[in-house]
Amino acid sequence: MGPSDVAVRPRRSAFAAAFLSFVLPGLGQAYLGRWLRALAWVTLPILGLLALGTVLLSPDRNDYLTRLADPDVLVGVLAFLAFDLLYRLLAVLDAYWLARDPSVGSAGSRMLSWAGLAAIIVVLLGSHMAAAQPVFLVSDTFEAISDNAGDESEIADIDELARLDDSFVLNFEGLDPLASPGTEAASRSRPTTPPPPGDGNPDEVAEEADESSPSLATEWDGKKRLNILLIGADGGRAGLASYLTDTMIVVSIDPTTGRVAFISLPRDTAGIPLPRSWPAYSAFGGAYNNKINTLYTVARGRPDLFPGGDKERGFNALMGALGELYGLDIDYYVAVDLSSFRNIVNTLGGVVVDVQLPVYDEGYPSDDGRGKIKLYVPPGMARMNGQQALAYARSRHGSSDFDRSARQQRVITSVRDQTDLSTLLEPGVLNDLIKQVRKDVKTNIPPKLVPSLLTLAQDIDLDRRENLVLSDGAGYSSICYPCGPSGLWMLKAKPALIKRAAQNVFSNSRQQARTINRLEAEGAVVHVLNGQGGANTKAINIAAFLASAGLNAVVPPVNDGKAETKDFTSTLITVYNGAAEGMPRTVKKVKGTFKDKGVEIVYVDDPEQEADIVVTVGRGTKQLKP
């Protein structure tokens, strides 16, 4: 057979074949004319791309994506990335080896080809490591949070705390801190903690309490109302292992409607009922009569009175007591130190808060060595860093626990509203945030439940949230012990009123819900202005009242929410730019809300006006509260 009869294989670049198989396994083999081999390599990637396309185009794609938060799925993702790396690496090497011909080219060109192959391998390794890093971080964070559940810190000496701080005195023998001010009972001295109930053996009592107490954290079934206790804690006195839970907000979610409520408990509340199955119920006469922010520390130091081991007993006590007060099963808790909250806000680049009422505190205790400082936060939209947001949320002097609770809710929802995927993907943000969460966040939420919670979060409409902060007289009464200029103050809870409010926080009828949905669908913007001078309190309350009815009503930050003049004697309703025709239900609702004498309604065309309706509050406008 002569040379002309031999089929000569065309020479192909080994680097080109390797690069093509790097782009898509099998493509380099096809470039070399090895079609069956190419088909074998490309089958798996094509099937994978089809599966991915099916997920992305599926109407249930969000459900599929949230399942990525399942710890077992995350491990599977890491295993897939490792398999994909090995598969692509073998495809690249196979294509390169098929095309490699040592007899072709110079030594220099062959060295360049090897360098190109090495570069492809480095890129493969780097890209897969980059893809695996966030998956590994999230998976590792879930594991760390699970290990971090509960509290392993030193348990405080309650007797020592009681000696230094009246808030930790447990047995008010002869002294009722909830008695009416000025009574004889309010002037007697206070002894120390009560003896353990039963025969006085703390170990036996603790064991008995654990057996008799129901589980405080049963896994959520995805159908019933979900209640999560958010805890913001202060480390308390220097040198003492006190843990003051100054922020206690129960986030209650109705999964059938996607509605959410924030129920705040002021830190100075006393008289919180305790579950009857606890030994503490008998020891304390059925209720915890200290300030509720001390219960966590007291419970950890009294295993004879409260259920659970050392790690969980403080959280069990809070969930059980607040659950008893609200008549709700509190399923889980999420706890964070307040200083860590500051760091989290800084990591996210700050937060914009709509400051409705100004905050002035002549003696705010700074934590940077400056001692007490004067704090002033003016009304309006304010961008705050972590330190400023924490001060705004924590300040108490010159205000009240109720206003403080409302401010805490506003900061939390503002952070939630303004945190999106683009923020988290900014360089370093996710890593820094995960470090904060791993170090400072404690929760008993099982990682396996995270996908269900993420799915639920997509259905929650925070714009329709219910903010329940019961005021003095509505759910509490103020008391002093002792009274006088140097006296201390508590808030005596009215459990029946508080329980009814918490139980009925989602009590809108179907007709009310339908009306709210129709008003929201019109999308009108309603501004409420202060036209009577002085503080904006009445305008803010009216805006909140309208918002609770389903309107997008706010006191705008322009001119601090004040009208051009402050001599309005009655309400002025200004309807702009044809809103009467385009938003008839909203206009009807606003007009029907104000019945004061002299109310005036005008219709104006003004293309520069951002609001659809402006309500100017006058001296004769009736006070409305949500």
C-alpha positions in Angstrom: 0.0 0.0 0.0 1.5 3.3 -1.1 1.8 6.5 1.0 -1.0 8.1 -0.9 -3.4 5.4 0.3 -2.9 6.2 4.0 -5.5 8.5 5.6 -3.6 11.4 7.2 -5.3 12.7 10.3 -5.3 16.5 10.3 -3.2 18.0 13.0 -5.2 19.8 15.7 -4.1 22.0 18.6 -4.0 20.2 21.9 -4.5 23.4 23.8 -7.6 24.3 21.7 -9.1 20.9 22.3 -8.5 21.2 26.0 -10.0 24.7 26.1 -13.1 23.7 24.2 -13.7 20.8 26.6 -13.2 23.3 29.4 -16.1 25.4 28.0 -18.3 22.2 27.6 -17.1 18.7 28.2 -17.1 16.8 24.9 -16.6 19.9 22.7 -12.9 19.3 22.4 -13.4 15.7 21.5 -15.9 16.8 18.8 -13.2 19.3 17.5 -10.9 16.3 17.1 -13.6 14.4 15.2 -14.1 11.8 18.0 -17.9 11.9 17.9 -18.8 9.0 20.0 -16.3 10.1 22.7 -17.7 13.6 22.5 -21.3 12.3 22.9 -20.3 10.3 26.0 -18.7 13.4 27.6 -21.4 15.8 26.7 -24.4 13.8 27.8 -24.2 14.5 31.6 -23.7 18.3 31.2 -26.6 18.5 28.8 -28.9 16.6 31.2 -27.7 18.9 34.0 -28.4 22.1 32.0 -31.9 20.8 31.1 -32.6 20.0 34.8 -31.4 23.5 35.7 -33.6 25.1 33.1 -36.6 23.1 34.3 -36.1 24.4 37.8 -35.6 28.1 36.7 -38.6 28.0 34.5 -40.8 26.2 36.9 -43.5 28.2 38.8 -42.2 26.6 42.0 -38.6 27.7 41.3 -38.5 29.7 44.6 -39.4 26.6 46.5 -36.6 24.7 44.8 -34.1 27.5 45.5 -35.1 27.8 49.2 -34.4 24.1 49.6 -30.7 25.0 49.0 -30.7 26.2 52.6 -31.3 22.7 53.9 -28.0 21.5 55.5 -28.3 18.1 53.8 -28.8 19.8 50.4 -25.8 22.0 51.0 -23.7 19.0 51.6 -25.1 17.6 48.4 -24.2 20.8 46.5 -20.6 20.6 47.8 -20.4 16.9 46.7 -21.8 18.0 43.2 -19.2 20.7 42.9 -16.4 18.2 43.7 -17.8 15.7 41.1 -18.2 18.5 38.5 -14.6 19.6 39.1 -13.3 16.0 38.6 -15.5 15.4 35.6 -14.4 18.6 33.8 -10.8 18.0 34.7 -10.9 14.5 33.1 -12.7 15.8 30.0 -10.0 18.5 29.6 -7.1 16.0 30.0 -8.8 13.5 27.7 -9.2 16.1 24.9 -5.6 17.3 25.4 -4.2 13.8 25.4 -6.1 12.8 22.2 -4.7 15.8 20.3 -1.2 15.7 21.7 1.5 14.7 19.1 5.1 14.9 20.4 6.4 14.9 16.8 4.7 18.2 16.0 6.0 21.6 16.7 9.1 22.9 18.5 10.0 22.4 22.2 9.0 26.0 22.9 5.5 25.5 21.3 5.0 22.3 23.3 6.0 24.1 26.5 3.4 26.9 25.7 0.8 24.2 25.2 1.6 22.6 28.6 1.4 26.1 30.2 -2.0 26.6 28.6 -3.2 23.3 30.0 -1.9 24.2 33.4 -3.7 27.6 33.2 -7.0 25.8 32.3 -6.6 23.5 35.3 -5.9 26.4 37.7 -9.0 28.3 36.4 -11.0 25.1 36.9 -9.8 24.7 40.5 -10.2 28.4 41.3 -13.8 28.7 39.9 -15.0 25.6 41.8 -13.4 26.8 45.0 -15.0 30.2 44.6 -18.4 28.5 44.0 -17.9 26.2 47.0 -16.8 28.9 49.4 -20.3 30.5 50.1 -21.9 27.1 50.2 -19.4 25.9 52.7 -19.7 29.0 54.8 -23.5 28.8 55.0 -23.3 25.0 55.7 -20.6 25.6 58.4 -22.7 28.5 59.8 -25.7 26.3 60.3 -23.6 23.8 62.1 -22.0 26.5 64.2 -25.4 28.0 65.1 -26.7 24.6 66.1 -23.6 24.1 68.3 -24.1 27.7 69.6 -27.7 27.1 70.8 -28.2 27.8 74.4 -26.0 29.7 76.8 -22.7 28.2 78.2 -21.6 31.3 80.0 -21.1 31.6 83.7 -24.3 31.4 85.8 -24.8 34.4 88.0 -24.8 34.3 91.7 -28.4 35.5 92.3 -27.8 36.4 96.0 -24.8 38.6 95.0 -26.9 40.3 92.3 -29.8 40.8 94.7 -27.3 42.5 97.1 -26.2 44.9 94.4 -29.5 45.5 92.6 -33.1 45.4 93.9 -34.3 44.2 90.5 -32.9 40.7 91.3 -34.5 40.3 94.8 -36.8 37.3 94.3 -38.9 37.1 97.4 -40.8 40.4 98.3 -41.8 39.1 101.7 -44.2 41.7 103.1 -43.5 43.9 100.1 -45.7 44.0 97.0 -43.9 45.9 94.3 -47.2 46.0 92.4 -49.1 47.6 95.3 -50.6 51.0 94.9 -48.0 53.8 95.3 -47.7 55.1 98.8 -49.1 52.1 100.6 -47.5 50.6 103.7 -46.4 47.6 101.8 -44.4 49.7 99.4 -42.1 51.0 102.1 -40.9 47.8 103.8 -37.5 46.3 103.3 -36.7 43.4 101.0 -35.2 40.1 102.0 -33.3 37.7 99.8 -34.4 34.9 97.5 -37.0 32.3 98.4 -36.0 28.8 99.5 -36.5 26.0 96.9 -40.0 24.5 97.0 -40.4 20.9 98.1 -37.9 19.3 100.4 -35.2 21.8 99.5 -33.1 19.5 97.4 -32.4 21.6 94.2 -31.3 18.6 92.1 -34.5 16.6 92.8 -36.6 19.7 92.3 -34.9 20.5 89.0 -35.4 16.9 87.8 -39.1 17.0 88.8 -39.5 20.3 87.0 -38.0 18.9 83.8 -40.3 16.0 83.9 -43.5 17.9 84.6 -42.9 20.8 82.2 -44.1 20.6 78.6 -41.6 21.0 75.9 -41.3 24.7 75.0 -40.0 24.1 71.5 -42.0 21.7 69.4 -41.1 21.6 65.7 -43.3 23.9 63.7 -45.6 21.9 61.3 -45.8 24.7 58.7 -49.6 25.2 59.2 -50.2 26.7 62.6 -49.4 30.2 63.7 -45.6 30.5 64.1 -44.2 32.5 67.0 -40.5 33.4 67.3 -39.1 35.4 70.3 -36.5 38.0 69.3 -34.2 38.8 72.2 -31.8 41.7 72.4 -29.6 41.5 75.5 -27.4 43.8 77.5 -24.5 42.3 79.3 -25.5 44.1 82.5 -23.1 45.1 85.3 -19.4 44.8 84.7 -17.9 41.8 86.5 -21.3 40.1 87.0 -22.8 37.4 84.8 -26.1 39.2 84.5 -27.9 39.1 81.1 -30.6 41.7 80.8 -33.1 41.0 78.0 -33.9 44.6 77.3 -35.6 43.8 73.9 -38.3 41.1 73.7 -40.4 41.0 70.6 -42.5 38.1 69.6 -42.8 37.8 65.8 -46.1 36.1 65.1 -46.8 34.8 61.6 -50.1 33.5 60.2 -48.9 31.2 57.3 -52.4 31.0 55.8 -52.6 34.7 55.1 -48.9 35.7 55.1 -49.6 38.3 57.8 -47.1 39.1 60.5 -47.3 40.9 63.8 -44.6 42.3 66.1 -45.6 42.1 69.8 -43.3 44.0 72.1 -43.0 43.6 75.8 -41.4 46.6 77.7 -38.4 45.6 79.7 -39.8 47.1 82.9 -42.9 45.0 82.9 -43.7 43.1 86.1 -46.5 40.7 87.1 -46.0 38.3 84.2 -47.9 35.0 84.8 -45.9 31.8 85.0 -47.0 28.4 83.7 -48.7 26.4 86.5 -46.5 23.3 85.9 -43.3 25.2 87.0 -42.2 25.1 90.6 -41.6 28.9 90.2 -45.4 29.3 89.9 -45.9 28.3 93.6 -42.7 30.0 94.8 -43.6 33.3 93.3 -47.4 33.2 93.8 -48.2 32.6 90.2 -46.4 35.6 88.6 -42.9 37.0 88.2 -43.0 40.3 90.0 -39.6 41.6 89.2 -38.8 43.4 86.0 -39.1 40.9 83.1 -35.7 41.8 81.8 -34.2 40.0 84.8 -36.1 36.7 84.4 -33.4 35.2 82.1 -30.6 35.6 84.6 -32.7 34.6 87.6 -34.0 31.4 85.9 -30.5 30.3 85.0 -29.5 30.6 88.6 -32.5 28.7 89.9 -32.6 25.2 88.4 -35.0 24.3 91.3 -37.7 26.7 89.9 -37.4 26.7 86.2 -37.3 23.8 83.6 -34.4 22.8 81.4 -30.6 22.4 81.6 -28.1 25.2 82.2 -27.8 26.0 78.5 -31.5 26.5 77.8 -33.1 27.3 81.1 -33.0 31.1 80.7 -34.5 30.9 77.2 -37.1 28.4 78.3 -38.2 30.8 81.1 -38.7 33.7 78.7 -40.5 31.7 76.1 -42.7 30.0 78.7 -43.6 33.3 80.6 -44.3 35.3 77.5 -46.2 32.4 76.0 -48.4 32.3 79.2 -48.9 36.1 79.0 -49.9 36.1 75.4 -51.7 32.8 75.3 -49.4 31.7 72.4 -47.1 28.7 71.9 -43.7 30.4 71.4 -41.9 27.9 69.2 -38.4 29.4 68.9 -36.1 32.1 70.0 -33.3 34.2 68.3 -31.0 36.1 70.7 -28.4 38.6 69.9 -26.3 40.9 72.1 -27.1 44.5 71.5 -23.5 45.4 70.7 -23.5 42.7 68.1 -26.6 44.3 66.5 -24.5 47.5 66.1 -21.8 45.5 64.3 -24.4 43.8 62.0 -25.9 47.2 61.0 -22.4 48.5 60.2 -21.6 45.4 58.1 -24.7 46.0 56.1 -23.6 49.6 55.4 -26.1 51.3 57.8 -29.8 51.6 57.7 -32.3 54.3 56.8 -35.0 54.9 59.5 -38.1 56.9 59.3 -37.9 58.8 62.6 -41.6 59.6 63.4 -41.0 61.2 66.9 -37.9 63.0 67.9 -35.7 61.4 70.6 -34.0 63.5 73.2 -32.0 61.9 76.0 -29.9 64.1 78.4 -28.1 61.1 79.9 -27.6 58.4 77.3 -24.9 56.0 78.5 -22.4 55.7 75.7 -20.3 52.6 75.4 -17.1 54.3 74.0 -15.8 55.7 77.3 -17.4 59.1 77.1 -19.9 58.4 79.9 -23.4 59.9 79.6 -24.0 62.1 76.6 -26.8 64.2 75.2 -28.6 62.4 72.4 -30.9 64.0 70.0 -32.5 62.4 66.9 -34.7 64.8 64.9 -37.8 63.5 63.0 -37.5 62.6 59.4 -35.6 60.1 57.3 -32.2 59.4 58.8 -29.3 57.2 57.6 -27.8 55.6 60.7 -24.7 53.6 61.3 -24.7 50.8 63.9 -23.9 53.0 66.8 -26.6 55.6 65.9 -29.3 52.9 65.2 -28.5 51.2 68.6 -28.8 54.5 70.4 -32.1 55.3 68.7 -33.5 51.9 69.6 -32.2 51.9 73.2 -32.7 55.4 74.5 -35.2 55.6 77.4 -34.8 58.9 79.2 -37.2 61.6 78.0 -39.4 58.9 76.5 -41.2 55.8 77.6 -40.8 52.0 77.4 -43.7 52.0 74.9 -42.1 54.5 72.5 -38.8 52.6 73.0 -40.5 49.3 72.0 -42.0 51.0 68.9 -38.5 52.4 67.9 -37.0 48.9 68.2 -39.6 47.5 65.9 -39.0 50.3 63.4 -35.2 49.6 63.3 -35.6 45.9 63.0 -38.1 46.1 60.1 -36.0 48.8 58.4 -33.0 46.5 58.5 -35.1 43.7 57.1 -36.7 45.9 54.3 -33.3 47.2 53.2 -31.3 44.0 53.2 -31.4 42.4 49.7 -29.2 40.0 47.7 -27.2 42.8 46.1 -26.2 44.1 49.5 -25.1 40.6 50.7 -23.1 40.0 47.5 -21.0 43.2 48.0 -17.3 42.3 48.6 -16.7 41.0 52.2 -20.3 41.6 53.4 -21.4 38.0 53.5 -18.2 36.8 55.1 -18.4 39.5 57.8 -22.1 39.0 58.4 -21.6 35.2 58.8 -18.8 35.8 61.3 -21.1 38.0 63.4 -23.9 35.5 63.2 -21.6 32.6 64.1 -20.2 34.4 67.1 -23.1 36.3 68.6 -26.5 34.8 67.4 -28.1 32.1 69.5 -31.2 30.2 68.4 -33.0 26.9 68.8 -34.4 27.0 65.3 -33.3 23.6 63.7 -31.3 24.1 60.5 -33.6 21.6 58.8 -36.4 24.1 59.2 -34.7 27.0 57.5 -36.0 26.2 54.0 -39.6 26.2 55.3 -39.0 29.5 57.0 -37.5 31.0 53.9 -40.5 29.9 51.9 -42.8 31.5 54.5 -40.8 34.7 54.4 -41.5 35.1 50.7 -45.2 35.2 51.4 -45.0 37.8 54.3 -46.0 41.3 53.5 -44.1 43.5 55.9 -46.1 46.6 54.6 -49.1 45.0 56.3 -47.5 44.0 59.5 -49.2 44.6 62.8 -47.1 46.4 65.4 -48.5 45.7 68.9 -47.1 48.0 71.6 -49.7 48.3 74.3 -49.6 51.6 76.1 -49.9 52.7 79.7 -53.5 52.2 80.6 -54.3 49.8 77.7 -52.2 46.9 78.9 -50.2 48.2 81.8 -50.3 50.7 84.8 -47.3 52.5 86.1 -46.2 51.9 89.7 -43.3 53.1 91.9 -41.4 51.4 94.7 -40.8 53.4 96.7 -42.4 56.6 95.4 -40.6 59.9 95.5 -37.8 61.6 93.5 -35.4 58.7 94.0 -38.1 56.0 93.5 -37.9 53.2 90.9 -40.6 52.4 88.4 -42.2 49.3 87.0 -45.1 48.6 84.7 -47.7 46.4 86.2 -49.1 44.1 83.5 -52.8 43.6 82.9 -52.5 40.0 81.6 -56.2 39.6 80.5 -56.0 42.7 78.3 -52.6 41.9 76.9 -53.6 38.3 76.2 -56.7 39.4 74.4 -54.8 41.9 72.2 -52.1 39.3 71.3 -54.7 36.6 70.5 -56.7 39.0 68.3 -53.9 40.7 66.5 -55.1 39.1 63.3 -58.8 39.6 64.0 -59.8 41.5 60.8 -63.0 40.0 59.4 -63.0 38.8 55.8 -64.9 42.0 54.8 -62.2 44.1 56.5 -59.4 42.2 54.8 -61.1 42.5 51.4 -61.5 46.3 52.0 -57.8 46.6 52.9 -56.7 44.6 49.9 -58.8 46.9 47.6 -57.3 50.0 49.1 -53.8 48.6 48.8 -54.5 47.7 45.2 -55.2 51.4 44.4 -51.7 52.2 45.6 -52.5 55.8 46.7 -49.9 57.8 48.6 -51.3 59.7 51.6 -49.4 62.4 53.4 -50.5 63.7 56.8 -49.2 67.2 57.8 -49.3 69.0 61.1 -51.2 72.2 60.5 -51.8 73.1 64.2 -48.2 73.7 65.4 -46.3 72.0 68.2 -45.3 68.3 68.1 -46.4 66.0 65.3 -48.0 63.5 67.7 -51.5 63.9 66.4 -50.5 63.8 62.7 -48.3 60.7 63.4 -51.2 58.9 65.2 -53.6 59.7 62.4 -51.1 58.5 59.8 -50.8 55.2 61.7 -54.6 55.0 62.0 -54.9 55.3 58.2 -52.1 52.9 57.6 -53.8 50.3 59.8 -56.8 50.6 57.5 -54.7 49.7 54.5 -53.6 53.1 53.2 -50.0 54.0 52.4 -50.1 56.9 54.9 -47.1 58.6 56.4 -46.0 61.9 57.9 -43.4 63.0 55.2 -40.0 64.2 56.3 -40.2 67.3 54.1 -40.4 70.4 56.4 -40.4 68.0 59.4 -44.0 66.9 58.5 -45.4 70.4 59.1 -47.8 72.3 56.9 -46.8 75.8 55.5 -48.8 77.4 58.3 -49.8 76.3 61.8 -53.2 78.1 62.0 -55.5 75.4 60.7 -58.6 75.1 62.8 -60.0 72.1 61.1 -59.0 69.3 58.7 -58.1 70.1 55.1 -58.2 67.2 52.6 -56.4 68.0 49.3 -57.0 65.5 46.5 -54.3 65.8 43.8 -54.1 65.1 40.1 -57.3 63.2 39.4 -57.0 60.8 42.3 -60.8 61.1 42.9 -61.4 59.2 39.6 -58.4 56.9 39.7 -58.5 56.0 43.4 -62.1 56.3 44.4 -62.1 53.9 47.3 -59.1 55.6 48.9 -60.7 59.1 48.6 -63.9 57.8 50.0 -62.1 56.2 53.0 -60.2 59.4 53.8 -63.2 61.6 53.5 -65.2 59.2 55.7 -62.5 59.2 58.4 -62.8 62.9 59.3 -66.0 64.1 60.7 -64.9 67.2 62.5 -66.7 70.5 62.1 -65.4 72.6 59.2 -63.6 69.8 57.4 -62.8 71.0 53.9 -62.1 69.0 50.7 -60.4 70.5 47.7 -59.2 69.1 44.4 -55.9 70.4 42.9 -53.7 69.7 39.8 -50.0 69.9 40.7 -47.6 67.7 38.7 -44.8 68.3 41.3 -46.9 66.9 44.1 -45.7 63.4 45.1 -48.7 62.5 47.2 -52.2 61.6 45.8 -53.9 62.9 48.9 -52.7 65.3 51.6 -54.5 65.5 55.0 -53.6 68.7 56.9 -54.4 68.3 60.6 -55.9 71.2 62.4 -56.7 72.0 66.1 -60.3 70.7 65.6 -59.2 67.4 64.0 -60.3 64.5 66.1 -57.5 62.5 67.6 -57.2 59.0 66.0 -55.1 56.1 67.1 -54.6 52.7 65.4 
